[in-house]
Amino acid sequence: MSAKKVLIPKSNRLCKIDKIAFYGSADLDKEDPAYKEAFEAAKHVAKRGKVVINGGGPGIMEAATRGAKAGGGKTLAVTFYPEDLPEFEGRDGNNIVDKEIKTANYIERMFGLMDNADLFVCFKGGTGTLSEWATAWLLAHLYYGNHKPLILYGAFWREFLDVTHKHFMIGYKEAQVYRIVENLEEFKVALRIFEEEMAARRLRQS
């Protein structure tokens, strides 16, 4: 049996923030505060001319697409269509994007999301969100200096990261690649800071 191709993210050298991926639970409805926050965050970045990327499913992913459309922006979904994953949410018909990239399996989908984005916004979710967050964080550490940053949306991330830093071997640089925000105004500030940092990095490396 031949091995399936696994997509490895491209080098992000000298990248700027033009495309933003939204991660989070597929199980949240429109009344959940996190759904509303994702909608508003996506609307904000879309108004600034950035492409909003997600996995094409419901919940936070749908909120991101709807928010981007409300902001007049472009949307991209990286998807795959499983036959034997009963716990995977799959493609959602209500998440209507401008462009869809279809992948062969979950791993390709996850790395496709990371490859096509310049920054990641992580809301609350389950094991899928945790795996995406942890992988994006690892890549930011490995590519540090040419990395793609993360914005962690929600007060709960502070407690979660406190435990992580206490019990795992987390270094100084790994703590520099993410920012925790609790509302839209803090999100706007974090995004602006990351854009300024990446602009300064491009100047140093040019």
C-alpha positions as CSV (number, residue, x, y, z in Angstrom):
1,M,0.0,0.0,0.0
2,S,1.4,3.4,-1.0
3,A,1.7,6.1,1.6
4,K,-0.6,9.1,1.4
5,K,1.0,12.4,0.6
6,V,1.2,14.7,3.6
7,L,1.2,18.4,3.0
8,I,4.1,20.2,4.8
9,P,3.6,23.9,5.3
10,K,5.8,26.2,3.2
11,S,8.4,28.4,4.7
12,N,6.8,31.6,5.9
13,R,9.8,33.8,5.3
14,L,9.0,37.5,4.9
15,C,5.3,36.8,5.0
16,K,2.8,39.5,6.0
17,I,-0.7,39.2,7.4
18,D,-3.0,39.0,4.4
19,K,-4.8,35.8,5.3
20,I,-6.2,34.8,8.7
21,A,-7.4,31.3,9.7
22,F,-10.1,30.9,12.3
23,Y,-10.1,27.8,14.5
24,G,-12.8,26.8,17.0
25,S,-15.7,24.5,17.9
26,A,-18.0,23.2,15.2
27,D,-20.7,22.7,17.8
28,L,-21.5,26.3,18.7
29,D,-24.7,27.9,17.5
30,K,-25.4,31.6,16.6
31,E,-26.4,32.4,20.2
32,D,-23.1,31.4,21.7
33,P,-20.9,34.3,22.7
34,A,-17.8,32.8,21.0
35,Y,-19.8,32.5,17.7
36,K,-20.7,36.2,17.9
37,E,-17.1,37.1,18.8
38,A,-15.7,35.1,15.8
39,F,-18.3,36.8,13.6
40,E,-17.2,40.3,14.7
41,A,-13.4,39.5,14.5
42,A,-13.8,38.1,11.0
43,K,-15.8,41.1,10.0
44,H,-13.1,43.4,11.3
45,V,-10.3,41.7,9.4
46,A,-12.3,41.5,6.2
47,K,-12.9,45.2,6.3
48,R,-9.1,45.6,6.4
49,G,-8.8,43.6,3.2
50,K,-7.7,40.3,4.6
51,V,-8.9,36.9,3.5
52,V,-10.7,34.8,6.1
53,I,-9.9,31.1,6.1
54,N,-11.6,28.2,7.9
55,G,-12.3,24.5,7.6
56,G,-15.6,24.8,5.9
57,G,-17.7,23.4,8.8
58,P,-20.3,24.8,11.1
59,G,-19.9,26.7,14.4
60,I,-16.9,29.0,14.6
61,M,-16.0,28.2,11.0
62,E,-19.4,29.3,9.8
63,A,-19.3,32.4,12.0
64,A,-15.9,33.4,10.4
65,T,-17.3,33.1,6.9
66,R,-20.5,35.0,7.7
67,G,-18.5,37.8,9.5
68,A,-16.1,38.1,6.5
69,K,-19.0,38.4,4.1
70,A,-20.6,41.1,6.4
71,G,-17.3,43.0,6.2
72,G,-17.2,42.7,2.4
73,G,-14.2,40.4,2.4
74,K,-13.0,37.2,0.7
75,T,-13.3,33.7,2.2
76,L,-11.5,30.4,1.7
77,A,-12.3,27.0,3.1
78,V,-9.8,24.1,3.2
79,T,-11.9,20.9,3.4
80,F,-12.0,17.2,3.0
81,Y,-14.9,14.8,2.5
82,P,-14.4,11.7,4.8
83,E,-16.2,8.4,4.4
84,D,-15.2,6.8,7.7
85,L,-14.9,9.5,10.3
86,P,-18.2,9.5,12.2
87,E,-17.1,12.2,14.7
88,F,-15.8,14.7,12.1
89,E,-18.2,17.5,11.3
90,G,-17.3,17.6,7.6
91,R,-18.4,20.3,5.1
92,D,-21.4,22.4,6.1
93,G,-23.8,23.6,3.4
94,N,-24.4,26.9,5.3
95,N,-20.7,27.8,5.2
96,I,-20.6,29.3,1.7
97,V,-17.1,30.5,0.7
98,D,-15.6,32.2,-2.3
99,K,-13.0,29.4,-2.8
100,E,-12.6,25.9,-1.6
101,I,-9.5,23.8,-1.5
102,K,-10.3,20.1,-1.2
103,T,-7.8,17.8,0.5
104,A,-7.4,14.0,0.8
105,N,-7.5,13.6,4.6
106,Y,-7.6,15.3,7.9
107,I,-3.9,15.8,8.1
108,E,-3.7,17.5,4.7
109,R,-6.7,19.7,5.7
110,M,-5.0,20.8,8.9
111,F,-1.7,21.6,7.2
112,G,-3.6,23.2,4.3
113,L,-5.2,25.6,6.7
114,M,-1.8,26.5,8.2
115,D,-0.1,26.7,4.8
116,N,-2.7,29.2,3.4
117,A,-2.8,31.5,6.5
118,D,-0.4,34.1,7.8
119,L,-2.0,34.3,11.3
120,F,-4.2,32.0,13.4
121,V,-7.1,33.0,15.6
122,C,-8.1,30.2,18.1
123,F,-11.4,30.2,19.9
124,K,-12.8,27.6,22.3
125,G,-13.3,24.1,20.9
126,G,-12.6,20.5,21.4
127,T,-9.8,18.1,20.5
128,G,-9.7,19.2,16.9
129,T,-9.1,22.8,18.0
130,L,-6.5,21.7,20.5
131,S,-4.6,19.8,17.8
132,E,-4.7,22.8,15.4
133,W,-3.6,25.2,18.1
134,A,-0.7,23.0,19.3
135,T,0.5,22.4,15.8
136,A,0.4,26.1,14.8
137,W,2.2,26.9,18.1
138,L,4.9,24.3,17.4
139,L,5.4,25.7,13.9
140,A,5.7,29.2,15.2
141,H,8.4,28.0,17.6
142,L,10.3,26.0,14.8
143,Y,10.1,29.0,12.4
144,Y,10.7,31.6,15.1
145,G,11.9,34.8,13.5
146,N,10.0,33.9,10.3
147,H,6.9,32.5,12.1
148,K,3.2,32.9,11.8
149,P,1.7,34.3,15.0
150,L,-1.4,33.2,17.0
151,I,-4.2,35.1,18.7
152,L,-5.9,33.1,21.4
153,Y,-9.4,34.5,21.9
154,G,-11.0,34.1,25.3
155,A,-10.2,34.6,29.0
156,F,-9.9,30.8,29.5
157,W,-6.7,30.7,27.5
158,R,-4.9,32.5,30.4
159,E,-5.6,29.7,32.8
160,F,-4.9,27.1,30.2
161,L,-1.5,28.6,29.2
162,D,-0.6,29.1,32.9
163,V,-0.9,25.4,33.4
164,T,0.9,24.6,30.2
165,H,3.9,26.9,31.1
166,K,4.0,25.4,34.6
167,H,4.1,21.7,33.6
168,F,5.7,21.7,30.2
169,M,9.1,22.9,29.0
170,I,8.0,26.1,27.3
171,G,10.7,28.6,26.4
172,Y,10.8,32.4,26.1
173,K,10.4,32.4,22.4
174,E,7.4,30.2,22.5
175,A,5.7,32.7,24.7
176,Q,6.4,35.5,22.2
177,V,4.5,34.1,19.3
178,Y,1.0,34.4,20.7
179,R,-1.3,36.9,22.4
180,I,-4.4,36.3,24.5
181,V,-7.4,38.6,24.0
182,E,-10.7,38.8,25.7
183,N,-12.8,41.0,23.4
184,L,-12.8,42.7,20.0
185,E,-10.9,45.8,21.0
186,E,-8.1,43.7,22.4
187,F,-8.2,41.6,19.3
188,K,-7.7,44.7,17.1
189,V,-4.7,45.8,19.2
190,A,-3.1,42.3,19.1
191,L,-3.5,42.2,15.3
192,R,-2.0,45.6,14.9
193,I,1.0,44.7,17.1
194,F,1.6,41.6,15.1
195,E,1.4,43.5,11.8
196,E,3.9,46.0,13.1
197,E,6.3,43.3,14.3
198,M,6.1,41.5,11.0
199,A,6.6,44.7,9.1
200,A,9.8,45.4,11.2
201,R,10.9,41.8,10.6
202,R,10.6,42.3,6.8
203,L,12.7,45.4,6.9
204,R,15.4,43.7,8.9
205,Q,15.5,40.7,6.5
206,S,15.2,42.7,3.2
